[in-house]
Amino acid sequence: MQEPPFINFNLLFTLLAAIAGLVLGYVGRHYVAMLRKNSVENEIERKLEEAKKEAKELEDEAKKDAEETKQRLDKVEARLDKKEDELESREEAVRLEKEKLFIAAEEVKEIKERVLEKEKSINQELEKVAGYTEEEAKKLLIGKIERDSQEDFRSRLLKISREGEQKLKEKARDILVSAVHRLANSNVTEFMTSVVEIENEEIKGKIIGKEGRNIKTFERASGVELLIDEIPNAVVISCFDPIRRAIAKNALEMLIKDGRIQPVKIEEFLEKSKKEIGTFIHKKGEEAISETGILNIPDEILPILGRLYFRTSYGQNVLDHSIEMAHIAGMLASELGANVQIAKAGALLHDIGKAVDHEIEGTHVEIGRRILAKYGVDEKIILAMQAHHEEYPFETLESVIVQVADVISGSRPGARRDSIENYIKRLSDLENLAMSFLGIEKVYALQAGREIRVFVEPKLVSDLEALSLARNIALKIETEIKYPGEIKINVIRESRVIEFAR
């Protein structure tokens, strides 16, 4: 008997379970897909409803705006119609007024023609009566008016001329006063000696050396004279050449600091000092250019300009004087509308010839011109500097400004070697000299001694005698007093009558 086949129930069960799972998965996915589809359709319907609602609101709002715009346009159209009616009525009024004016103008023209005819007939009658034509009568009348007015015209022109001259003088004085007040440089006077301070008197023995060997070597190599016993704790260096004096002072200070004062060291330090002073001179030239703000000055000019630091004129340091002049000239040029750079450069370089005038033949102006021309300085600057002593004519406004700046810088009190005591004494001498004449009531010296104002007693001095008195005072000042520039003598004769009403 054959056995029934073996059935694997476990495998069967697993297979059925898998089939059932697939069926359930498919049904579940289909169900979820249907739910999602329904949800999207609902969302689309909702958004369509919202879009229709917004479109309806926009349509209503647009209709409302259109209505309001139409109303505004209707109002504007009504106003324009009204304006047009008003313009038409105005045009009609203007037309009528124009017609009236045209009629009136025709009437005036006719009246004018009648007046001219009448005037012509009257002139003809007057010519017959007077015996003169119209042209002859005009000439006679104009001639009489000119004769009667000639004196009046002359007096008026004289008055205008005097007032104009006075205003010009006042303007010039204001410009000069402004320039001087804006610059207040101190002025240091230089003499023929320099002083070197020493710690004690024993150093003087080292400077002299055995049998005077050191001092002789120093004086021979430096070209100066050492005055050992003039001042306690100091050595005086005397020499007319300020550069040699500066080199000697610098070398002596280095020798004293080093302590080894002997002939070899003296010559060594003098050579070293010459190089240092050369550098110092170049630096002084650069400082002058920088301080004044002048452009386009050749480098070869700087050491020559710096040498002016060691040059004096009437005790006034020439480099300081030139820098001061440059500032004054710049301010004057600015006030007068001239070229500021040219005026300042001409003032700064005006005395450059003095740096080498003891080495080269000629005046310092001529030497300065040759130096500036040699190094290619602008011709306008040369024209500005060459006339400051009137050796050359004033060819430009800047040349006049440089000359004025030179006078201002050099002649104001304290600029040059005039102490306050000497300055006051000079003014007192001027007043006393003027008071020595008869008939003078009082005298005032003004404007730093540039003017003397003399008040005379009218009972003792007549107008003619006042003229003579002014000339006599001027002659006596020229004879007895030394002074720069010129002095104005102003004699005043004033009569006063005083009475009292009681």
C-alpha positions as CSV (number, residue, x, y, z in Angstrom):
1,M,0.0,0.0,0.0
2,Q,1.4,3.4,-1.1
3,E,1.9,6.1,1.6
4,P,0.1,9.5,1.2
5,P,2.4,12.4,0.2
6,F,3.9,14.5,3.0
7,I,2.5,18.0,3.2
8,N,4.7,20.8,4.7
9,F,2.2,22.8,6.7
10,N,4.6,25.3,7.9
11,L,5.7,26.2,4.4
12,L,2.0,26.4,3.3
13,F,1.2,28.7,6.2
14,T,4.1,31.0,5.5
15,L,3.1,31.2,1.8
16,L,-0.5,32.1,2.7
17,A,0.6,34.7,5.2
18,A,2.8,36.3,2.5
19,I,-0.1,36.4,0.1
20,A,-2.4,37.8,2.7
21,G,0.2,40.5,3.5
22,L,0.6,41.5,-0.1
23,V,-3.1,41.8,-0.5
24,L,-3.5,43.9,2.6
25,G,-0.6,46.1,1.7
26,Y,-2.0,46.8,-1.7
27,V,-5.4,47.5,-0.3
28,G,-3.9,49.9,2.3
29,R,-1.8,51.8,-0.2
30,H,-4.8,52.2,-2.4
31,Y,-6.9,53.5,0.5
32,V,-4.2,56.0,1.5
33,A,-3.8,57.2,-2.1
34,M,-7.5,57.8,-2.3
35,L,-7.5,59.8,0.9
36,R,-4.6,62.0,-0.4
37,K,-6.4,62.6,-3.7
38,N,-9.5,63.7,-1.9
39,S,-7.5,66.1,0.3
40,V,-5.7,67.8,-2.7
41,E,-9.0,68.2,-4.5
42,N,-10.5,69.8,-1.5
43,E,-7.5,72.2,-1.2
44,I,-7.8,73.2,-4.8
45,E,-11.5,73.9,-4.5
46,R,-10.8,76.0,-1.4
47,K,-8.1,78.1,-3.1
48,L,-10.4,78.6,-6.1
49,E,-13.1,79.9,-3.8
50,E,-10.6,82.3,-2.2
51,A,-9.3,83.5,-5.6
52,K,-12.9,84.2,-6.8
53,K,-13.6,86.1,-3.6
54,E,-10.4,88.3,-4.0
55,A,-11.2,88.8,-7.6
56,K,-14.7,90.0,-6.7
57,E,-13.3,92.4,-4.1
58,L,-10.7,93.8,-6.5
59,E,-13.4,94.3,-9.1
60,D,-15.6,96.2,-6.6
61,E,-12.7,98.3,-5.6
62,A,-11.7,99.1,-9.2
63,K,-15.3,100.1,-9.9
64,K,-15.3,102.4,-6.9
65,D,-12.0,104.0,-7.9
66,A,-13.2,104.5,-11.5
67,E,-16.3,106.2,-10.2
68,E,-14.2,108.6,-8.0
69,T,-11.8,109.3,-10.9
70,K,-14.7,110.1,-13.1
71,Q,-16.2,112.5,-10.6
72,R,-12.8,114.3,-10.2
73,L,-12.4,114.5,-14.0
74,D,-15.9,116.0,-14.3
75,K,-15.0,118.7,-11.7
76,V,-11.7,119.5,-13.5
77,E,-13.5,119.7,-16.8
78,A,-16.1,122.1,-15.3
79,R,-13.3,124.3,-13.9
80,L,-11.5,124.4,-17.3
81,D,-14.7,125.3,-19.0
82,K,-15.1,128.2,-16.5
83,K,-11.5,129.3,-17.0
84,E,-12.0,129.3,-20.8
85,D,-15.1,131.5,-20.5
86,E,-13.2,133.9,-18.3
87,L,-10.3,134.1,-20.7
88,E,-12.6,134.8,-23.6
89,S,-14.2,137.6,-21.7
90,R,-10.8,139.0,-20.8
91,E,-9.6,138.8,-24.4
92,E,-12.6,140.8,-25.4
93,A,-11.9,143.4,-22.7
94,V,-8.3,143.7,-23.8
95,R,-9.3,144.1,-27.4
96,L,-11.6,146.9,-26.5
97,E,-8.9,148.6,-24.3
98,K,-6.4,148.2,-27.2
99,E,-8.8,150.0,-29.5
100,K,-9.2,152.8,-27.0
101,L,-5.4,153.2,-26.6
102,F,-4.9,153.3,-30.4
103,I,-7.5,156.0,-30.7
104,A,-5.9,157.9,-27.8
105,A,-2.4,157.6,-29.4
106,E,-3.7,159.0,-32.7
107,E,-5.1,161.9,-30.7
108,V,-1.8,162.5,-28.9
109,K,0.1,162.4,-32.2
110,E,-2.2,165.0,-33.7
111,I,-1.8,167.2,-30.6
112,K,2.0,166.8,-30.7
113,E,2.1,167.8,-34.4
114,R,0.0,170.9,-33.6
115,V,2.4,171.8,-30.7
116,L,5.5,171.4,-32.9
117,E,3.9,173.6,-35.5
118,K,3.1,176.2,-32.9
119,E,6.6,176.0,-31.3
120,K,8.1,176.4,-34.8
121,S,6.1,179.5,-35.5
122,I,7.0,180.9,-32.0
123,N,10.7,180.3,-32.6
124,Q,10.5,182.0,-36.0
125,E,8.8,185.0,-34.3
126,L,11.5,185.0,-31.6
127,E,14.3,184.9,-34.2
128,K,12.7,187.9,-35.9
129,V,12.4,189.8,-32.6
130,A,15.9,188.9,-31.2
131,G,17.8,189.0,-34.4
132,Y,19.5,185.5,-33.7
133,T,18.9,182.2,-35.2
134,E,18.2,179.2,-33.0
135,E,21.7,177.8,-33.3
136,E,23.2,181.2,-32.5
137,A,21.0,181.6,-29.4
138,K,22.0,178.1,-28.2
139,K,25.7,178.9,-28.5
140,L,25.3,182.2,-26.6
141,L,23.4,180.5,-23.8
142,I,25.8,177.5,-23.5
143,G,28.8,179.9,-23.5
144,K,27.2,181.9,-20.7
145,I,26.5,178.8,-18.7
146,E,30.1,177.5,-19.2
147,R,31.6,180.9,-18.0
148,D,29.4,181.0,-15.0
149,S,30.1,177.4,-14.1
150,Q,33.8,177.2,-14.9
151,E,35.0,178.4,-11.4
152,D,32.5,176.0,-9.7
153,F,33.8,173.1,-11.9
154,R,37.4,174.0,-11.0
155,S,36.7,174.1,-7.2
156,R,34.8,170.8,-7.4
157,L,37.5,169.0,-9.3
158,L,40.1,170.3,-6.9
159,K,38.1,169.0,-4.0
160,I,37.5,165.7,-5.6
161,S,41.3,165.4,-6.3
162,R,42.2,166.2,-2.7
163,E,39.6,163.8,-1.3
164,G,40.9,161.0,-3.7
165,E,44.5,161.6,-2.7
166,Q,43.6,161.6,1.0
167,K,41.7,158.3,0.5
168,L,44.6,156.7,-1.3
169,K,47.0,157.8,1.4
170,E,44.7,156.4,4.1
171,K,44.3,153.1,2.2
172,A,48.1,152.8,1.7
173,R,48.7,153.6,5.4
174,D,46.1,150.9,6.5
175,I,47.8,148.3,4.3
176,L,51.2,149.1,5.7
177,V,50.0,149.2,9.3
178,S,48.2,145.9,8.8
179,A,51.3,144.2,7.4
180,V,53.5,145.5,10.2
181,H,51.0,144.5,12.9
182,R,50.6,141.0,11.5
183,L,54.4,140.4,11.8
184,A,56.1,140.7,15.1
185,N,59.6,139.2,14.8
186,S,62.2,139.7,17.4
187,N,65.5,141.1,16.2
188,V,68.9,140.0,17.5
189,T,71.9,142.3,16.9
190,E,75.3,140.8,16.2
191,F,78.7,142.3,17.0
192,M,82.3,141.6,16.2
193,T,82.9,139.1,19.0
194,S,81.6,135.8,20.3
195,V,81.9,134.4,23.8
196,V,82.7,130.8,24.8
197,E,81.8,129.8,28.4
198,I,84.4,127.7,30.4
199,E,84.0,125.9,33.6
200,N,87.1,127.3,35.4
201,E,90.1,129.5,34.8
202,E,92.5,126.6,34.5
203,I,91.2,125.8,31.0
204,K,92.5,129.2,29.9
205,G,96.1,127.9,30.6
206,K,95.5,124.9,28.4
207,I,94.2,127.1,25.7
208,I,97.3,129.3,25.9
209,G,99.6,126.3,26.1
210,K,103.3,126.1,26.8
211,E,105.0,129.4,25.7
212,G,101.7,130.3,24.0
213,R,102.0,127.5,21.5
214,N,98.3,126.5,21.4
215,I,96.8,129.9,21.2
216,K,99.2,130.9,18.4
217,T,98.3,127.8,16.5
218,F,94.6,128.4,16.9
219,E,94.8,132.0,15.9
220,R,97.0,131.3,12.9
221,A,94.8,128.4,11.6
222,S,91.4,130.0,12.3
223,G,92.1,133.6,11.4
224,V,90.6,135.0,14.6
225,E,91.9,136.6,17.8
226,L,91.4,135.0,21.2
227,L,91.0,137.4,24.1
228,I,91.7,135.3,27.2
229,D,91.5,137.8,30.1
230,E,88.6,139.9,29.0
231,I,85.8,138.1,30.8
232,P,86.0,135.7,33.9
233,N,85.2,132.1,33.1
234,A,84.9,132.9,29.4
235,V,87.0,133.3,26.3
236,V,86.2,136.1,23.7
237,I,86.7,135.4,20.0
238,S,87.2,138.5,18.0
239,C,87.0,138.7,14.2
240,F,85.2,140.8,11.5
241,D,84.3,137.7,9.5
242,P,81.3,136.1,11.2
243,I,81.8,132.7,9.5
244,R,85.4,132.4,10.6
245,R,84.2,133.5,14.0
246,A,81.6,130.8,14.1
247,I,84.0,128.1,12.9
248,A,86.5,129.1,15.6
249,K,83.8,129.2,18.3
250,N,82.5,125.7,17.4
251,A,86.1,124.3,17.2
252,L,87.1,125.8,20.6
253,E,84.0,124.4,22.3
254,M,84.8,120.9,20.9
255,L,88.5,121.3,22.0
256,I,87.4,122.2,25.5
257,K,85.0,119.3,25.7
258,D,87.6,116.9,24.4
259,G,90.3,118.2,26.8
260,R,93.2,117.5,24.5
261,I,94.2,121.0,23.5
262,Q,97.3,120.7,21.4
263,P,98.3,121.9,17.9
264,V,97.5,118.7,16.1
265,K,94.0,118.5,17.7
266,I,93.4,122.2,17.1
267,E,93.9,121.8,13.3
268,E,91.8,118.6,13.3
269,F,88.9,120.2,15.1
270,L,89.0,123.3,13.0
271,E,88.7,121.2,9.8
272,K,85.8,119.3,11.4
273,S,84.2,122.6,12.5
274,K,84.4,123.9,8.9
275,K,82.4,120.9,7.6
276,E,79.8,121.3,10.4
277,I,79.4,125.0,9.8
278,G,79.0,124.2,6.0
279,T,76.2,121.8,6.9
280,F,74.7,124.3,9.3
281,I,74.8,127.1,6.6
282,H,73.0,124.8,4.1
283,K,70.4,123.9,6.8
284,K,69.8,127.6,7.5
285,G,69.1,128.2,3.8
286,E,66.6,125.3,3.8
287,E,64.9,126.6,6.9
288,A,64.5,130.1,5.4
289,I,62.9,128.6,2.3
290,S,60.6,126.4,4.4
291,E,59.6,129.2,6.8
292,T,58.7,131.6,4.0
293,G,57.0,128.9,1.9
294,I,58.8,130.0,-1.3
295,L,58.7,127.5,-4.2
296,N,61.2,126.7,-7.1
297,I,64.4,128.0,-5.6
298,P,67.4,126.1,-7.0
299,D,69.4,124.0,-4.4
300,E,72.6,125.8,-5.4
301,I,71.1,129.0,-3.9
302,L,70.5,127.5,-0.4
303,P,74.1,127.6,0.9
304,I,74.6,131.1,-0.3
305,L,71.4,132.2,1.3
306,G,72.4,130.4,4.5
307,R,75.6,132.4,4.7
308,L,73.5,135.5,5.4
309,Y,72.9,134.1,8.9
310,F,76.5,135.1,9.7
311,R,76.1,138.5,8.0
312,T,74.8,141.7,9.7
313,S,73.8,145.1,8.5
314,Y,73.8,147.8,11.1
315,G,73.7,145.1,13.7
316,Q,70.6,143.5,12.1
317,N,71.0,139.8,11.1
318,V,70.6,139.9,7.3
319,L,69.0,136.4,7.1
320,D,66.4,137.3,9.7
321,H,65.9,140.6,8.0
322,S,65.3,138.9,4.7
323,I,62.9,136.4,6.1
324,E,61.0,139.2,7.9
325,M,60.9,141.1,4.6
326,A,59.5,138.0,2.8
327,H,56.6,137.8,5.2
328,I,55.9,141.6,4.9
329,A,56.2,141.5,1.1
330,G,53.8,138.5,0.9
331,M,51.2,140.3,3.0
332,L,51.5,143.5,1.0
333,A,51.3,141.6,-2.3
334,S,48.2,139.8,-1.1
335,E,46.6,143.2,-0.2
336,L,47.6,144.8,-3.5
337,G,46.7,141.9,-5.8
338,A,50.4,141.3,-6.9
339,N,52.1,137.9,-7.3
340,V,52.7,136.7,-3.7
341,Q,55.4,134.1,-4.6
342,I,57.4,136.5,-6.7
343,A,57.2,139.3,-4.1
344,K,58.3,136.9,-1.3
345,A,61.1,135.4,-3.3
346,G,62.4,138.8,-4.3
347,A,62.4,140.0,-0.7
348,L,64.1,136.9,0.6
349,L,66.9,137.0,-2.0
350,H,67.2,140.8,-2.2
351,D,70.5,140.9,-0.2
352,I,72.0,137.5,-1.3
353,G,74.9,139.4,-2.8
354,K,76.0,140.4,0.7
355,A,76.9,136.8,1.3
356,V,80.0,137.1,-1.0
357,D,80.4,140.9,-1.5
358,H,83.7,140.8,0.4
359,E,85.0,138.2,-2.1
360,I,83.6,139.6,-5.4
361,E,83.9,143.1,-6.8
362,G,80.7,145.1,-7.2
363,T,77.7,146.2,-5.2
364,H,75.7,143.6,-3.4
365,V,72.7,144.2,-5.8
366,E,74.8,143.6,-8.9
367,I,76.4,140.5,-7.3
368,G,73.0,139.2,-6.3
369,R,71.7,139.7,-9.8
370,R,74.6,137.7,-11.3
371,I,74.2,134.9,-8.7
372,L,70.5,134.5,-9.4
373,A,71.0,134.7,-13.2
374,K,73.7,132.1,-13.0
375,Y,71.5,129.5,-11.3
376,G,68.5,130.1,-13.5
377,V,66.2,131.9,-11.1
378,D,63.0,133.3,-12.6
379,E,63.6,136.7,-14.3
380,K,60.5,138.1,-12.5
381,I,62.3,137.5,-9.1
382,I,65.4,139.3,-10.3
383,L,63.3,142.3,-11.4
384,A,61.6,142.3,-8.0
385,M,64.9,142.3,-6.0
386,Q,67.2,144.5,-8.1
387,A,65.4,147.8,-7.4
388,H,65.3,147.8,-3.6
389,H,68.1,150.5,-3.5
390,E,66.8,152.2,-6.6
391,E,69.9,151.2,-8.6
392,Y,67.5,149.9,-11.2
393,P,64.1,151.3,-12.1
394,F,60.9,149.8,-10.7
395,E,59.7,147.7,-13.6
396,T,57.0,145.6,-11.7
397,L,54.6,146.1,-8.8
398,E,56.5,143.3,-7.0
399,S,59.8,145.4,-7.2
400,V,58.0,148.3,-5.4
401,I,56.7,146.0,-2.8
402,V,60.2,144.6,-2.1
403,Q,61.5,148.1,-1.6
404,V,58.7,149.1,0.7
405,A,59.2,145.9,2.7
406,D,62.9,146.6,3.0
407,V,62.1,150.1,4.5
408,I,59.6,148.7,6.9
409,S,61.9,145.9,8.2
410,G,65.0,148.1,8.4
411,S,63.7,151.3,9.8
412,R,61.2,150.4,12.4
413,P,62.3,150.9,16.0
414,G,64.4,148.0,17.4
415,A,65.1,146.4,14.1
416,R,68.7,147.7,13.9
417,R,71.4,148.6,16.4
418,D,69.5,151.4,18.1
419,S,68.9,150.8,21.8
420,I,65.8,152.1,23.4
421,E,67.8,154.8,25.2
422,N,69.3,156.0,21.9
423,Y,66.0,155.8,20.2
424,I,64.3,158.0,22.9
425,K,67.3,160.3,23.0
426,R,67.0,160.9,19.2
427,L,63.3,161.8,19.5
428,S,64.1,164.2,22.4
429,D,66.9,165.8,20.4
430,L,64.5,166.4,17.5
431,E,61.9,168.0,19.9
432,N,64.6,170.2,21.6
433,L,66.1,171.3,18.3
434,A,62.7,172.5,17.0
435,M,61.9,174.2,20.4
436,S,65.1,176.3,20.1
437,F,63.4,178.6,17.6
438,L,61.4,181.6,18.7
439,G,57.6,181.7,18.7
440,I,57.1,178.0,19.2
441,E,54.6,176.8,21.7
442,K,55.1,173.1,21.7
443,V,56.7,170.3,19.6
444,Y,55.8,166.6,19.2
445,A,57.9,164.0,17.5
446,L,55.7,161.3,15.9
447,Q,55.8,158.2,13.8
448,A,59.2,157.0,15.2
449,G,60.7,160.4,14.5
450,R,59.5,160.5,10.9
451,E,57.4,163.5,11.6
452,I,57.7,166.6,13.8
453,R,54.5,168.5,14.6
454,V,55.3,172.1,15.6
455,F,52.7,174.4,17.1
456,V,53.5,178.1,16.9
457,E,52.1,181.0,18.8
458,P,49.9,182.9,16.3
459,K,50.6,186.3,17.8
460,L,54.4,185.9,17.3
461,V,54.5,183.9,14.0
462,S,52.6,184.9,10.9
463,D,51.6,182.6,8.0
464,L,54.6,183.7,5.9
465,E,56.9,183.3,8.9
466,A,55.5,179.8,9.5
467,L,56.7,178.8,6.0
468,S,60.2,180.1,6.7
469,L,60.2,178.5,10.1
470,A,59.5,175.0,8.6
471,R,62.4,175.4,6.2
472,N,64.8,176.6,8.9
473,I,64.0,173.7,11.2
474,A,64.5,171.2,8.3
475,L,67.9,172.8,7.5
476,K,69.0,172.6,11.1
477,I,68.0,168.9,11.4
478,E,69.9,168.1,8.2
479,T,73.0,169.8,9.7
480,E,73.0,168.6,13.3
481,I,71.2,165.2,13.4
482,K,71.9,161.9,11.7
483,Y,68.8,159.9,10.7
484,P,67.7,157.3,8.1
485,G,65.1,158.3,5.5
486,E,63.4,161.7,5.7
487,I,61.6,163.7,8.4
488,K,58.4,165.6,7.8
489,I,58.2,169.0,9.5
490,N,54.6,170.0,10.0
491,V,54.2,173.6,11.3
492,I,50.7,174.4,12.6
493,R,49.5,178.0,13.2
494,E,46.1,178.1,14.8
495,S,44.2,181.2,16.1
496,R,41.5,180.9,18.7
497,V,39.2,183.5,20.1
498,I,37.5,182.7,23.4
499,E,34.6,184.8,24.9
500,F,32.1,184.1,27.6
501,A,28.3,184.9,27.5
502,R,27.1,185.7,31.0
